């Protein structure tokens, strides 16, 4: 069914998963960035469904799954969309990594989202470190610990269990690195079908992206527009502004489109699934329309490589453990997992 005054969802380009299933090449994020209230986010999700979005990226920690669930339920009841036409993603938060906790977390998510199964369930971060909602960048939890492959595999075993129970059609990981993936993939009985990672023109993560492609893992890219409305704790003066980068701006100018559309066209042409978020109707409509026509050319894709700045925006410093020196310790920038 076509979205109300929107696009025909069947005409939205797809990516093909390793299973052969086709899913939309773009989705809508639902993280309000500590700036937008759950009612604002859920209202945007409702408008997005009507317009033609069929993939939604949710998480328990976002604090809005109950209201988004009402949106989904209303859309199913009214006939705007069938459950099987939506691809719904959620994630287990860091404070639910204990024995039996993953199933409990997913049960809460399914209840809140008013669905019987998740299409994709992700481990949000690869360690049990968590912070208070809305905390500032200097906040630290004294109980935080560094990444442990053994600890992660305890969580992953629970993820595999929910997959076997058919409570999640696919399972995946988020905020990983190549060294961490190399440490855990050989130990997985059910491999991750997806990896969610920060990805935008100033932070292309080519090594991690290529590794995922080689391993047959579909990439989902968050912060695809450089997340100008991300929480203040994730902002530093040296951060790049993706929509002002030279090649991005030049391509936008030559095509007569907004730089945000260039960022999304770049992501989709690359093969990842961007999940932009906006509460503004004009923006979320423009985001979807951007990927439906006029993909970037080979020459433009080559030019976009010049906008790489290795500028990570979500640094994760609130997850640091005693003894860690910098947020860079989270991301194995020297090619080794911290402490190994």
LORO-281422 format. One record per residue: z, y, x of N, C-alpha, C in turn. Coordinates in Angstrom, 3 decimals, m for minus. Layout:
BEGIN
Z Y X Z Y X Z Y X .
...
# end
This chain:
BEGIN
0.000 m1.199 0.848 0.000 0.000 0.000 0.000 1.237 0.876 .
m0.866 2.177 0.589 m0.934 3.399 1.379 0.279 4.258 1.130 .
0.671 4.996 2.172 1.779 5.919 2.019 1.441 7.012 1.028 .
2.443 7.483 0.303 2.255 8.529 m0.697 1.780 9.806 m0.007 .
0.577 10.259 m0.374 m0.026 11.451 0.242 m0.078 11.307 1.760 .
m0.232 10.066 2.216 m0.215 9.831 3.648 m1.380 8.977 4.086 .
m1.135 8.170 5.093 m2.194 7.342 5.657 m2.052 5.914 5.151 .
m3.129 5.178 5.248 m3.097 3.767 4.918 m2.478 3.040 6.112 .
m1.304 2.430 5.954 m0.656 1.767 7.089 m1.540 0.722 7.762 .
m2.458 0.148 7.014 m3.345 m0.870 7.582 m4.322 m0.269 8.592 .
m4.480 1.044 8.554 m5.406 1.702 9.477 m4.704 2.204 10.744 .
m3.390 2.058 10.799 m2.660 2.425 12.014 m2.952 1.364 13.068 .
m3.380 1.750 14.264 m3.666 0.752 15.308 m2.456 m0.130 15.591 .
m2.726 m1.331 16.053 m1.667 m2.307 16.312 m1.658 m2.736 17.769 .
m0.532 m3.293 18.172 m0.458 m4.049 19.422 m0.316 m5.514 19.037 .
m0.827 m6.382 19.886 m0.746 m7.818 19.636 0.310 m8.417 20.551 .
1.295 m9.061 19.961 2.384 m9.664 20.720 1.945 m10.986 21.333 .
2.778 m11.527 22.207 2.451 m12.793 22.863 2.335 m13.928 21.859 .
2.946 m13.761 20.678 2.859 m14.764 19.614 1.566 m14.660 18.825 .
0.828 m13.579 19.042 m0.384 m13.325 18.261 m0.146 m12.376 17.089 .
1.116 m12.118 16.766 1.419 m11.202 15.668 1.017 m9.775 16.043 .
0.513 m9.051 15.068 0.144 m7.653 15.272 1.175 m6.759 14.589 .
1.646 m5.733 15.317 2.608 m4.790 14.763 2.136 m3.373 15.080 .
2.640 m2.364 14.365 2.162 m0.990 14.592 2.358 m0.531 16.037 .
1.420 0.287 16.501 1.466 0.783 17.890 2.406 1.963 18.050 .
3.026 2.398 16.968 3.967 3.525 17.017 5.027 3.300 15.958 .
6.219 3.770 16.234 7.291 3.666 15.260 8.051 4.977 15.177 .
9.103 4.962 14.383 9.958 6.145 14.253 11.351 5.807 14.758 .
11.860 6.605 15.688 13.232 6.467 16.129 14.181 7.022 15.089 .
15.459 6.643 15.189 16.445 7.126 14.204 17.714 7.642 14.868 .
17.651 7.911 16.175 18.801 8.490 16.861 18.804 9.998 16.630 .
19.868 10.495 16.008 19.946 11.917 15.698 20.357 12.789 16.867 .
20.523 12.186 18.055 20.826 12.939 19.285 22.065 13.819 19.170 .
23.018 13.402 18.360 24.245 14.184 18.136 23.944 15.556 17.538 .
22.714 15.749 17.064 22.305 17.046 16.510 22.001 16.982 15.017 .
21.562 15.824 14.558 21.147 15.697 13.166 22.038 14.702 12.454 .
22.444 15.033 11.255 23.377 14.217 10.495 22.692 12.966 9.944 .
23.477 11.940 9.626 22.892 10.749 9.008 22.054 11.055 7.762 .
22.475 11.967 6.875 21.600 12.276 5.740 20.257 12.876 6.163 .
20.259 13.695 7.208 18.999 14.263 7.679 18.088 13.189 8.255 .
18.685 12.281 9.032 17.889 11.214 9.644 17.334 10.279 8.574 .
18.165 9.892 7.612 17.703 8.962 6.580 16.652 9.608 5.683 .
16.767 10.906 5.432 15.742 11.602 4.639 14.403 11.584 5.369 .
14.456 11.758 6.690 13.223 11.694 7.484 12.630 10.291 7.436 .
13.485 9.269 7.500 12.992 7.893 7.425 12.307 7.637 6.082 .
12.884 8.178 5.015 12.277 8.005 3.690 10.897 8.656 3.634 .
10.811 9.876 4.160 9.522 10.556 4.183 8.512 9.830 5.047 .
9.001 9.250 6.151 8.113 8.527 7.064 7.536 7.282 6.406 .
8.352 6.553 5.659 7.846 5.379 4.945 6.760 5.805 3.963 .
7.026 6.863 3.211 6.035 7.327 2.235 4.738 7.732 2.917 .
4.846 8.273 4.131 3.648 8.749 4.817 2.860 7.614 5.466 .
3.517 6.496 5.768 2.772 5.376 6.326 3.385 4.695 7.529 .
4.550 5.158 7.994 5.233 4.463 9.098 5.708 3.095 8.615 .
5.594 2.119 9.523 6.032 0.775 9.168 6.914 0.138 10.252 .
7.238 0.856 11.301 8.131 0.352 12.346 9.248 1.374 12.554 .
10.492 0.895 12.496 11.649 1.776 12.628 12.622 1.208 13.653 .
13.056 2.081 14.559 13.981 1.711 15.619 15.372 2.230 15.270 .
16.276 1.312 14.972 17.638 1.661 14.556 18.643 1.130 15.580 .
19.915 1.465 15.377 20.996 0.930 16.212 22.316 1.186 15.515 .
23.245 0.261 15.684 24.549 0.429 15.040 25.256 1.681 15.530 .
25.115 1.992 16.831 25.844 3.124 17.401 25.329 4.464 16.884 .
24.156 4.493 16.288 23.631 5.759 15.776 24.413 6.252 14.559 .
25.169 5.362 13.930 26.047 5.773 12.841 25.350 6.156 11.553 .
24.135 5.649 11.360 23.405 6.028 10.145 22.714 4.850 9.467 .
23.009 3.620 9.915 22.295 2.477 9.356 22.584 2.272 7.875 .
23.770 2.658 7.409 24.055 2.478 5.987 23.152 3.343 5.121 .
22.940 4.586 5.537 22.078 5.475 4.750 20.607 5.091 4.907 .
20.219 4.648 6.082 18.846 4.187 6.261 18.621 2.923 5.430 .
19.652 2.094 5.319 19.551 0.912 4.469 19.284 1.268 3.022 .
19.890 2.332 2.548 19.615 2.781 1.177 18.158 3.198 1.040 .
17.626 3.805 2.080 16.215 4.202 2.072 15.324 2.960 2.001 .
15.613 1.974 2.848 14.821 0.742 2.833 14.904 0.076 1.465 .
16.132 m0.068 0.962 16.320 m0.729 m0.325 15.553 m0.011 m1.426 .
15.621 1.317 m1.423 14.899 2.083 m2.435 13.397 1.911 m2.320 .
12.914 1.844 m1.080 11.472 1.657 m0.872 11.023 0.282 m1.346 .
11.854 m0.744 m1.114 11.510 m2.087 m1.582 11.512 m2.134 m3.115 .
12.558 m1.567 m3.710 12.703 m1.626 m5.163 11.588 m0.870 m5.877 .
11.213 0.269 m5.319 10.191 1.095 m5.963 8.772 0.597 m5.719 .
8.643 m0.348 m4.797 7.319 m0.894 m4.535 6.504 m0.114 m3.520 .
7.124 0.864 m2.862 6.396 1.621 m1.829 5.975 0.689 m0.698 .
6.867 m0.253 m0.378 6.602 m1.169 0.718 7.362 m2.465 0.458 .
6.829 m3.580 0.958 7.519 m4.854 0.889 8.298 m5.062 2.189 .
9.361 m5.856 2.113 10.171 m6.094 3.316 9.316 m6.587 4.471 .
8.411 m7.522 4.205 7.620 m8.115 5.289 6.605 m7.137 5.876 .
6.438 m5.988 5.256 5.517 m4.978 5.787 6.199 m4.024 6.762 .
7.535 m4.089 6.843 8.267 m3.258 7.794 8.658 m4.084 9.010 .
8.634 m3.451 10.171 9.158 m4.056 11.400 10.395 m3.266 11.767 .
11.563 m3.881 11.548 12.843 m3.179 11.666 13.578 m3.673 12.915 .
13.933 m2.726 13.763 14.605 m3.000 15.031 16.039 m2.483 14.956 .
16.979 m3.228 15.515 18.322 m2.699 15.712 18.861 m3.254 17.023 .
20.089 m2.842 17.356 20.643 m3.163 18.673 22.146 m3.405 18.579 .
22.620 m4.311 19.423 24.060 m4.535 19.538 24.618 m3.525 20.536 .
25.686 m2.843 20.139 26.271 m1.827 21.003 27.171 m2.473 22.050 .
27.474 m1.686 23.064 28.160 m2.183 24.255 29.567 m2.709 23.989 .
30.215 m2.234 22.945 31.583 m2.684 22.672 31.623 m3.986 21.871 .
30.429 m4.599 21.667 30.359 m5.852 20.914 29.716 m6.948 21.759 .
30.123 m7.011 23.032 29.596 m8.023 23.942 30.527 m9.230 24.074 .
31.677 m9.212 23.397 32.626 m10.314 23.516 32.159 m11.568 22.804 .
32.867 m12.645 23.032 32.509 m13.929 22.433 32.470 m13.825 20.913 .
31.351 m14.157 20.319 31.190 m14.112 18.867 30.872 m12.748 18.305 .
30.920 m11.711 19.158 30.757 m10.351 18.647 29.317 m10.007 18.268 .
28.339 m10.620 18.948 26.942 m10.266 18.665 26.589 m10.632 17.226 .
26.995 m11.803 16.797 26.732 m12.219 15.421 27.430 m11.294 14.426 .
28.665 m10.910 14.740 29.382 m9.984 13.864 28.670 m8.641 13.794 .
28.191 m8.170 14.942 27.481 m6.893 14.978 26.209 m6.956 14.149 .
25.449 m8.017 14.336 24.210 m8.147 13.571 24.495 m8.276 12.082 .
25.554 m9.004 11.724 25.901 m9.141 10.306 26.172 m7.771 9.682 .
26.885 m6.917 10.428 27.141 m5.570 9.924 25.867 m4.762 9.782 .
24.984 m4.896 10.755 23.711 m4.177 10.701 22.874 m4.644 9.515 .
22.791 m5.964 9.304 21.990 m6.476 8.188 22.547 m5.988 6.852 .
23.871 m5.977 6.741 24.487 m5.477 5.503 24.164 m4.000 5.305 .
24.328 m3.202 6.377 24.088 m1.768 6.257 22.623 m1.453 5.986 .
21.722 m2.178 6.627 20.293 m1.904 6.448 19.724 m2.573 5.199 .
20.552 m3.345 4.514 20.152 m3.985 3.252 18.967 m4.927 3.449 .
19.037 m5.732 4.529 17.984 m6.697 4.831 18.627 m8.039 5.178 .
17.824 m9.110 5.117 18.335 m10.447 5.398 18.129 m10.858 6.845 .
17.247 m10.166 7.545 16.956 m10.488 8.937 16.444 m9.225 9.619 .
16.592 m9.182 10.924 15.993 m8.112 11.726 14.700 m8.653 12.326 .
13.707 m7.799 12.410 12.483 m8.222 13.084 12.713 m8.304 14.589 .
13.523 m7.401 15.100 13.843 m7.392 16.535 15.282 m6.924 16.708 .
16.037 m7.670 17.496 17.413 m7.283 17.817 17.516 m7.203 19.332 .
18.020 m6.071 19.821 18.069 m5.780 21.244 19.500 m5.685 21.752 .
19.696 m6.052 23.015 20.933 m5.704 23.712 20.747 m4.272 24.192 .
21.531 m3.350 23.623 21.293 m1.927 23.823 21.398 m1.511 25.296 .
22.468 m1.946 25.966 22.669 m1.693 27.399 23.159 m2.983 28.027 .
22.862 m3.225 29.296 23.175 m4.528 29.899 24.582 m4.661 30.462 .
25.530 m3.964 29.857 26.934 m4.076 30.271 27.807 m3.628 29.107 .
29.100 m3.964 29.143 29.971 m3.667 28.002 30.581 m2.270 28.026 .
30.074 m1.388 28.865 30.641 m0.046 29.004 30.221 0.818 27.827 .
31.168 1.535 27.261 30.821 2.378 26.114 31.610 3.675 26.175 .
31.173 4.618 25.388 31.799 5.942 25.363 32.079 6.346 23.929 .
32.927 7.317 23.772 33.227 7.833 22.435 32.005 8.568 21.882 .
31.740 8.486 20.582 30.612 9.208 19.997 30.696 10.700 20.286 .
29.577 11.276 20.678 29.517 12.717 20.898 30.234 13.202 22.134 .
30.571 12.297 23.062 31.314 12.718 24.254 30.443 13.575 25.162 .
31.071 14.283 26.103 30.290 15.088 27.038 29.957 14.258 28.274 .
29.155 14.828 29.161 28.648 14.087 30.297 29.691 13.698 31.324 .
30.871 14.320 31.273 31.922 14.002 32.238 32.854 12.900 31.764 .
32.645 12.427 30.541 33.523 11.391 29.997 33.324 10.074 30.739 .
34.416 9.349 30.970 34.356 8.047 31.622 35.342 7.107 30.940 .
34.964 5.864 30.823 35.852 4.836 30.296 36.409 4.053 31.485 .
37.716 4.075 31.717 38.285 3.402 32.893 38.083 1.889 32.884 .
37.709 1.335 31.726 37.492 m0.103 31.630 36.041 m0.496 31.921 .
35.214 0.470 32.290 33.809 0.176 32.569 33.675 m0.700 33.810 .
32.640 m1.540 33.797 32.400 m2.466 34.911 30.917 m2.443 35.276 .
30.578 m2.823 36.519 29.162 m2.891 36.885 28.465 m4.069 36.213 .
27.150 m4.053 36.262 26.359 m5.134 35.692 26.718 m6.458 36.342 .
26.835 m7.479 35.504 27.081 m8.842 35.971 26.058 m9.743 35.299 .
25.274 m10.468 36.080 24.295 m11.383 35.495 24.992 m12.447 34.650 .
26.124 m12.951 35.117 26.854 m13.957 34.345 27.343 m13.371 33.021 .
27.908 m12.156 33.093 28.373 m11.515 31.876 27.245 m11.250 30.904 .
26.113 m10.803 31.434 24.967 m10.528 30.563 24.471 m11.811 29.913 .
24.442 m12.888 30.672 23.946 m14.142 30.103 24.861 m14.685 29.015 .
26.162 m14.362 29.079 27.057 m14.723 27.977 26.623 m14.018 26.696 .
26.234 m12.762 26.834 25.743 m12.005 25.680 24.394 m12.557 25.227 .
23.526 m12.849 26.202 22.186 m13.321 25.854 22.241 m14.679 25.140 .
23.192 m15.513 25.503 23.341 m16.795 24.805 23.628 m16.556 23.323 .
24.405 m15.527 23.030 24.665 m15.174 21.628 23.397 m14.653 20.955 .
22.586 m13.907 21.702 21.310 m13.428 21.163 20.394 m14.612 20.838 .
20.372 m15.590 21.736 19.545 m16.770 21.489 20.024 m17.518 20.240 .
21.322 m17.513 20.015 21.864 m18.188 18.834 21.389 m17.518 17.556 .
21.393 m16.184 17.515 20.949 m15.516 16.286 19.449 m15.709 16.080 .
18.708 m15.871 17.180 17.279 m16.164 17.046 17.093 m17.565 16.447 .
17.868 m18.532 16.929 17.768 m19.886 16.382 18.198 m19.928 14.918 .
19.131 m19.046 14.550 19.584 m18.966 13.160 18.592 m18.221 12.276 .
17.545 m17.682 12.901 16.496 m16.925 12.208 17.029 m15.644 11.555 .
18.101 m15.111 12.156 18.614 m13.815 11.710 17.873 m12.673 12.396 .
17.176 m12.995 13.468 16.299 m12.031 14.141 15.024 m12.771 14.520 .
13.890 m12.208 14.157 12.614 m12.865 14.452 12.299 m12.817 15.948 .
12.686 m11.723 16.581 12.519 m11.567 18.025 13.816 m11.003 18.586 .
14.066 m11.305 19.855 15.195 m10.697 20.554 14.673 m10.045 21.829 .
15.408 m9.050 22.297 14.948 m8.330 23.475 16.070 m7.603 24.170 .
15.686 m6.859 25.190 16.631 m6.146 26.048 16.243 m4.678 26.115 .
17.161 m3.860 26.579 16.917 m2.421 26.669 17.634 m1.875 27.894 .
17.083 m0.812 28.459 17.690 m0.137 29.609 17.899 m1.082 30.797 .
16.894 m1.900 31.037 16.935 m2.845 32.155 16.197 m2.272 33.361 .
16.280 m2.987 34.470 15.548 m2.653 35.684 14.859 m3.921 36.180 .
13.937 m3.763 37.110 13.273 m4.947 37.651 14.273 m5.891 38.310 .
15.188 m5.394 39.170 16.154 m6.339 39.759 16.998 m7.077 38.716 .
17.406 m6.385 37.665 18.207 m7.049 36.626 17.367 m8.098 35.895 .
16.129 m7.777 35.588 15.274 m8.748 34.908 15.033 m9.974 35.786 .
14.817 m9.749 37.059 14.615 m10.888 37.963 15.860 m11.770 38.033 .
17.021 m11.166 37.835 18.273 m11.930 37.886 18.506 m12.761 36.636 .
17.993 m12.305 35.495 18.329 m12.993 34.232 17.180 m13.767 33.600 .
15.949 m13.347 33.784 14.842 m14.024 33.091 14.776 m15.521 33.385 .
14.977 m15.937 34.637 14.911 m17.383 34.892 15.996 m18.177 34.173 .
17.030 m17.496 33.712 18.154 m18.172 33.072 18.052 m18.161 31.547 .
17.031 m17.511 31.018 16.888 m17.384 29.561 16.240 m18.637 28.966 .
16.862 m19.200 27.950 16.227 m20.278 27.200 15.200 m19.701 26.230 .
15.523 m18.579 25.639 14.564 m17.822 24.822 14.355 m16.499 25.539 .
13.132 m16.268 25.979 12.852 m15.061 26.753 12.771 m13.837 25.845 .
13.082 m12.671 26.379 12.939 m11.451 25.563 11.477 m11.203 25.234 .
11.220 m10.893 23.977 9.855 m10.565 23.553 9.552 m9.093 23.787 .
10.609 m8.287 23.865 10.465 m6.842 24.010 11.455 m6.321 25.040 .
11.074 m5.250 25.688 11.972 m4.434 26.498 11.829 m2.994 26.017 .
12.953 m2.366 25.672 12.911 m0.940 25.325 13.365 m0.148 26.545 .
12.615 0.881 26.899 12.888 1.640 28.111 12.478 3.095 27.922 .
13.111 3.979 28.677 12.695 5.375 28.676 11.294 5.476 29.280 .
10.428 6.213 28.605 9.057 6.319 29.095 8.385 7.560 28.528 .
7.937 8.431 29.415 7.223 9.644 29.041 6.439 10.092 30.266 .
5.546 11.062 30.149 4.668 11.392 31.286 5.379 11.733 32.588 .
6.550 12.358 32.525 7.257 12.687 33.766 8.124 11.537 34.267 .
8.179 10.445 33.516 8.962 9.273 33.923 8.227 8.028 33.419 .
7.223 7.631 34.154 6.305 6.596 33.684 6.799 5.178 33.979 .
7.753 5.031 34.889 8.344 3.724 35.204 7.257 2.665 35.436 .
6.313 2.983 36.289 5.151 2.108 36.469 5.542 0.708 36.932 .
6.484 0.624 37.888 6.875 m0.696 38.397 7.472 m1.559 37.293 .
8.402 m0.995 36.521 9.033 m1.749 35.448 8.021 m2.072 34.353 .
7.173 m1.114 34.023 6.151 m1.341 33.000 5.229 m2.491 33.419 .
4.741 m2.434 34.653 3.829 m3.479 35.139 4.513 m4.840 35.166 .
5.801 m4.847 35.535 6.537 m6.112 35.576 6.629 m6.723 34.177 .
6.920 m5.893 33.187 7.008 m6.385 31.807 5.661 m6.930 31.339 .
4.599 m6.207 31.634 3.264 m6.673 31.244 2.967 m8.020 31.889 .
3.283 m8.152 33.180 3.032 m9.408 33.897 3.810 m10.562 33.276 .
5.010 m10.257 32.786 5.860 m11.293 32.197 5.582 m11.517 30.716 .
4.604 m10.812 30.157 4.264 m10.982 28.752 5.270 m10.387 27.797 .
5.971 m9.344 28.238 7.002 m8.683 27.429 6.455 m7.350 26.921 .
6.527 m7.119 25.622 6.034 m5.882 25.036 7.011 m4.731 25.296 .
6.496 m3.614 25.756 7.317 m2.437 26.044 7.380 m1.514 24.834 .
8.589 m1.057 24.529 8.825 0.019 23.564 9.354 1.202 24.368 .
8.764 2.367 24.183 9.151 3.526 24.970 9.943 4.550 24.176 .
11.187 4.811 24.614 11.949 5.874 23.953 11.823 7.182 24.736 .
12.191 8.275 24.102 11.990 9.620 24.654 10.504 9.873 24.968 .
9.569 9.475 24.112 8.153 9.573 24.471 7.642 11.007 24.607 .
8.370 11.959 24.044 7.970 13.372 24.144 8.847 14.127 25.132 .
9.657 13.397 25.889 10.587 14.049 26.801 11.866 14.484 26.110 .
12.057 14.072 24.864 13.304 14.273 24.113 13.916 15.662 24.298 .
13.213 16.717 23.868 13.769 18.068 24.027 15.086 18.280 23.286 .
15.361 17.459 22.262 16.603 17.606 21.500 17.641 16.544 21.859 .
17.530 15.955 23.047 18.518 14.962 23.466 19.893 15.624 23.604 .
20.970 14.812 23.600 22.319 15.386 23.713 22.477 16.222 24.981 .
23.336 17.216 24.905 23.559 18.094 26.061 24.036 17.322 27.282 .
24.780 16.209 27.069 25.280 15.430 28.205 24.150 14.833 29.023 .
22.956 14.731 28.425 21.816 14.142 29.112 20.863 15.191 29.679 .
21.301 16.438 29.747 20.439 17.502 30.269 20.960 18.010 31.607 .
20.031 18.199 32.553 20.357 18.825 33.832 19.290 19.862 34.138 .
19.630 20.873 34.937 18.687 21.977 35.188 17.365 21.535 35.800 .
17.375 20.450 36.564 16.148 20.035 37.252 15.234 19.157 36.395 .
15.623 18.864 35.158 14.802 18.010 34.303 13.435 18.633 34.047 .
12.406 17.795 34.081 11.058 18.243 33.742 10.940 18.417 32.234 .
10.026 19.276 31.822 9.698 19.469 30.409 8.310 18.876 30.206 .
8.259 17.695 29.616 7.012 16.938 29.584 5.855 17.693 28.942 .
6.137 18.402 27.893 5.037 19.064 27.186 4.527 20.311 27.898 .
5.169 20.634 29.046 4.688 21.752 29.869 4.096 21.268 31.188 .
3.995 19.961 31.379 3.434 19.422 32.616 1.947 19.776 32.723 .
1.453 19.989 33.934 0.085 20.512 34.094 m1.000 19.675 33.431 .
m1.041 18.379 33.701 m2.119 17.559 33.148 m1.968 17.391 31.641 .
m0.738 17.196 31.184 m0.494 17.069 29.751 m0.949 18.328 29.026 .
m0.552 19.484 29.562 m0.929 20.761 28.943 m2.434 20.998 29.003 .
m3.058 20.607 30.129 m4.499 20.837 30.275 m5.290 19.982 29.287 .
m4.893 18.734 29.118 m5.594 17.869 28.166 m5.402 18.377 26.741 .
m4.165 18.819 26.430 m3.913 19.378 25.103 m4.789 20.596 24.851 .
m4.896 21.458 25.840 m5.706 22.666 25.695 m7.183 22.332 25.508 .
m7.671 21.397 26.287 m9.095 21.051 26.197 m9.445 20.396 24.875 .
m8.475 19.707 24.288 m8.722 19.026 23.016 m8.323 19.876 21.813 .
m7.598 20.982 22.063 m7.135 21.819 20.968 m6.051 21.164 20.138 .
m5.169 20.394 20.813 m4.074 19.723 20.113 m2.755 20.059 20.792 .
m1.666 19.688 20.149 m0.338 19.942 20.709 m0.064 18.962 21.845 .
0.642 19.386 22.905 0.970 18.461 24.003 1.720 17.216 23.548 .
2.507 17.314 22.464 3.207 16.127 21.963 2.218 15.027 21.600 .
1.086 15.421 21.050 0.077 14.428 20.674 m0.516 13.757 21.914 .
m0.642 14.518 22.987 m1.145 13.939 24.236 m0.157 12.898 24.756 .
1.129 13.209 24.717 2.150 12.261 25.181 2.060 10.941 24.410 .
1.857 11.022 23.098 1.810 9.818 22.283 0.506 9.055 22.495 .
m0.591 9.771 22.597 m1.872 9.114 22.883 m1.806 8.384 24.224 .
m1.164 9.011 25.204 m1.004 8.391 26.528 m0.213 7.092 26.417 .
0.909 7.134 25.708 1.763 5.949 25.585 1.021 4.803 24.915 .
0.328 5.102 23.822 m0.357 4.057 23.069 m1.534 3.495 23.861 .
m2.293 4.366 24.512 m3.418 3.881 25.319 m2.904 2.999 26.472 .
m1.712 3.287 26.930 m1.097 2.500 28.006 m0.703 1.105 27.530 .
m0.428 0.977 26.246 m0.046 m0.322 25.696 1.395 m0.434 25.274 .
2.156 0.647 25.397 3.542 0.621 24.941 3.612 1.127 23.497 .
4.771 0.969 22.892 4.999 1.434 21.522 5.963 2.606 21.584 .
5.488 3.845 21.416 6.405 4.991 21.419 7.153 5.071 20.097 .
8.391 5.566 20.170 9.216 5.682 18.955 9.765 7.113 18.848 .
8.898 8.097 18.644 9.364 9.481 18.526 10.214 9.662 17.279 .
11.084 10.661 17.335 11.920 10.984 16.175 11.817 12.471 15.869 .
11.732 12.773 14.607 11.845 14.164 14.154 12.324 14.164 12.715 .
13.163 15.134 12.383 13.550 15.302 10.982 12.555 16.199 10.261 .
11.625 16.767 11.006 10.671 17.721 10.419 9.412 17.004 9.959 .
9.100 17.146 8.689 7.971 16.437 8.093 6.670 16.707 8.843 .
6.435 17.947 9.185 5.202 18.315 9.882 5.075 17.534 11.183 .
6.186 17.376 11.890 6.147 16.710 13.192 5.959 15.201 13.071 .
6.725 14.548 12.177 6.569 13.096 12.125 5.217 12.697 11.540 .
4.657 13.536 10.712 3.296 13.260 10.240 2.296 13.424 11.385 .
2.426 14.486 12.143 1.532 14.733 13.265 1.626 13.621 14.302 .
2.831 13.112 14.520 3.019 12.043 15.496 2.219 10.802 15.116 .
2.272 10.426 13.844 1.543 9.238 13.410 0.034 9.469 13.461 .
m0.397 10.622 13.002 m1.834 10.919 12.997 m2.407 10.961 14.413 .
m1.577 11.355 15.375 m2.062 11.507 16.755 m2.622 10.217 17.321 .
m2.068 9.078 16.917 m2.476 7.813 17.537 m3.560 7.103 16.742 .
m4.029 7.728 15.686 m4.993 7.071 14.813 m6.440 7.405 15.145 .
m6.651 8.343 16.057 m8.025 8.701 16.405 m8.065 9.336 17.790 .
m9.244 9.373 18.360 m9.515 10.055 19.630 m8.525 9.678 20.739 .
m8.518 8.408 21.156 m7.625 8.031 22.265 m8.024 8.748 23.544 .
m7.080 8.828 24.474 m7.388 9.437 25.764 m8.452 8.625 26.488 .
m9.282 9.314 27.237 m10.327 8.658 28.014 m9.734 8.061 29.292 .
m10.531 7.256 29.975 m10.084 6.703 31.256 m9.766 7.817 32.242 .
m10.605 8.864 32.251 m10.377 9.978 33.177 m9.087 10.709 32.840 .
m8.812 10.879 31.561 m7.571 11.549 31.157 m6.356 10.697 31.496 .
m6.457 9.393 31.309 m5.345 8.508 31.672 m5.085 8.575 33.172 .
m6.125 8.634 33.958 m5.961 8.749 35.405 m5.303 10.078 35.760 .
m5.716 11.146 35.087 m5.133 12.468 35.346 m3.648 12.495 34.996 .
m3.258 11.787 33.937 m1.856 11.792 33.503 m0.925 11.209 34.559 .
m1.447 10.384 35.458 m0.610 9.839 36.525 m0.042 10.952 37.405 .
m0.735 12.078 37.468 m0.292 13.191 38.307 0.946 13.888 37.734 .
1.254 13.651 36.471 2.420 14.283 35.858 3.715 13.510 36.115 .
3.623 12.386 36.798 4.827 11.626 37.143 5.754 12.466 38.024 .
7.008 12.579 37.625 8.016 13.326 38.388 9.241 12.478 38.700 .
9.213 11.204 38.299 10.379 10.326 38.435 11.619 10.987 37.838 .
11.430 11.588 36.673 12.485 12.378 36.029 13.116 11.589 34.886 .
14.163 10.855 35.218 14.910 10.131 34.183 15.760 11.128 33.410 .
15.648 11.105 32.091 16.403 12.043 31.253 17.719 11.442 30.772 .
17.690 10.183 30.335 18.906 9.505 29.892 19.492 8.803 31.112 .
20.398 9.507 31.776 20.900 9.030 33.067 22.034 8.021 32.923 .
22.751 8.069 31.806 23.772 7.067 31.541 25.062 7.244 32.307 .
25.306 8.442 32.821 26.482 8.634 33.673 27.796 8.354 32.955 .
27.803 8.431 31.633 29.038 8.145 30.894 29.420 6.665 30.972 .
28.513 5.822 31.465 28.791 4.393 31.571 29.267 3.978 32.964 .
29.436 4.932 33.859 29.807 4.589 35.234 31.202 3.972 35.311 .
31.363 3.103 36.266 32.600 2.359 36.478 33.347 2.923 37.696 .
34.630 2.654 37.824 35.369 3.094 39.012 34.713 2.550 40.280 .
34.452 3.432 41.233 33.803 3.029 42.477 32.340 3.399 42.539 .
31.726 3.640 41.379 30.327 4.071 41.374 30.254 5.526 41.816 .
29.244 5.858 42.574 29.132 7.203 43.123 28.254 8.121 42.293 .
27.283 7.569 41.610 26.280 8.386 40.932 25.655 7.585 39.803 .
25.074 8.297 38.829 24.349 7.605 37.766 23.226 6.732 38.325 .
22.767 7.036 39.517 21.694 6.242 40.121 22.147 4.806 40.396 .
23.479 4.591 40.498 23.983 3.241 40.706 23.696 2.333 39.505 .
23.486 2.951 38.331 23.176 2.176 37.136 21.786 1.557 37.196 .
20.893 2.199 37.965 19.465 1.918 37.818 18.844 1.216 39.030 .
19.656 0.745 39.960 19.171 m0.098 41.064 18.019 0.561 41.818 .
18.177 1.853 42.125 17.068 2.593 42.714 16.719 2.145 44.126 .
17.651 1.454 44.782 17.340 0.944 46.120 16.776 m0.473 46.055 .
16.481 m0.926 44.829 15.896 m2.254 44.664 16.921 m3.378 44.581 .
18.206 m3.034 44.599 19.258 m4.036 44.531 20.258 m3.677 43.437 .
20.809 m4.694 42.805 21.864 m4.482 41.822 23.134 m4.048 42.541 .
23.806 m3.038 41.997 25.002 m2.483 42.634 26.003 m3.600 42.911 .
26.522 m3.598 44.140 27.546 m4.566 44.502 27.023 m5.893 45.030 .
25.684 m6.034 45.088 25.133 m7.304 45.583 24.509 m7.115 46.961 .
# end
